């Protein structure tokens, strides 16, 4: 089969064809690596391509099939992993010059589970330094371009994973989401980005196992593939207290297309503490919500007051990251990303009292959001206030929304994502069309 024919097959279809021996894991992996290598000079979706390891895994996967052995649900399917997640024997740099040669000894739990399911790890996708930007750019690795237009950002911080999936380099990628880092690039590149609820996918290496607001997530092109990937990644790990005792859901069954939403209450919320939204975004999202109505859902507009919680997120996340990375600032400031350094300097003076007031505010926010679900089953809203920004966007500068300059990229561009990292609610970004660009 031609490389391009394989490029946009879903993981579900690839896995089925491989199990039936209509496709070879070696053939599929070689096609993915060829496409990655051709795209890399333009898109820059990968930090590390693990070609030799991937082909060795593929040959092992093929031999297992030929022996007639039982295989896992992702047997022979290429998967990319964001370079914030530890991978044994494949360098994990966190997008930083400090760790440009770092190769962990052990895999993260999610990587172990993907491998046990038969997935082929082809490499590590690009991220800004320590994942602390909504634009994927880092001193060592440069910018990652949007999959559709080279002069637009891929979003971040999981820009590499989103572009790898959108451009057909791999069908599945592992991402992370600490304030929208899965959903932002999913929206920029037109793929499915799902941030599950707290504890669904374990993060056993998180330094704060109780107050963590970052999630390890799937990035795919279809909802069915998201469910397939989650079915492998999810499940408790005794090292993650938020995962302990949680039931493992039937994600694949839940994602089946039922075709009828009768009785489902959808609350449409076009704004979430923000005022500026691009007309193209509103029209695309309103059309998508209209389809839910056509499928039988009852759609009403949700207008309860809501204050943008960017300042709450900033104190919670900033204090965590300052404690996590402050020693690197002392030792390596000169080689670190200036945008990251500036963000960390802005949170250096927060007191313990200010941090705990932000933690209290996080709890109040959770209770406010939960109140929405007294009258709604699903709350629908845009993922971003405008489509992908220019690739040279200044992180600290204003953004343009329909020829209007709007300050504060967090509060202005992705007010719809940050709240749900704080509350722990699951949230998904679904593609619903293109704008004129």
Secondary structure as UniProt FT lines:
FT   HELIX           3..7
FT   HELIX           11..19
FT   TURN            20..21
FT   HELIX           25..43
FT   STRAND          46..49
FT   HELIX           51..66
FT   TURN            67..68
FT   TURN            73..76
FT   STRAND          78..82
FT   TURN            83..84
FT   TURN            88..89
FT   STRAND          90..91
FT   TURN            94..95
FT   HELIX           97..99
FT   TURN            100..101
FT   HELIX           109..116
FT   TURN            117..118
FT   STRAND          120..125
FT   HELIX           129..131
FT   STRAND          137..138
FT   TURN            139..141
FT   STRAND          142..143
FT   TURN            150..151
FT   STRAND          152..153
FT   HELIX           159..166
FT   TURN            167..168
FT   STRAND          172..177
FT   TURN            181..182
FT   HELIX           183..189
FT   STRAND          192..195
FT   TURN            198..199
FT   TURN            204..205
FT   TURN            209..211
FT   STRAND          215..220
FT   HELIX           223..233
FT   TURN            238..239
FT   TURN            241..245
FT   HELIX           251..254
FT   TURN            262..263
FT   STRAND          265..268
FT   HELIX           279..294
FT   TURN            295..296
FT   STRAND          298..301
FT   HELIX           310..332
FT   HELIX           333..335
FT   HELIX           338..346
FT   TURN            347..349
FT   HELIX           352..372
FT   TURN            373..374
FT   STRAND          378..380
FT   TURN            391..392
FT   TURN            395..396
FT   STRAND          399..401
FT   TURN            402..403
FT   STRAND          404..406
FT   HELIX           409..413
FT   HELIX           415..423
FT   STRAND          427..429
//
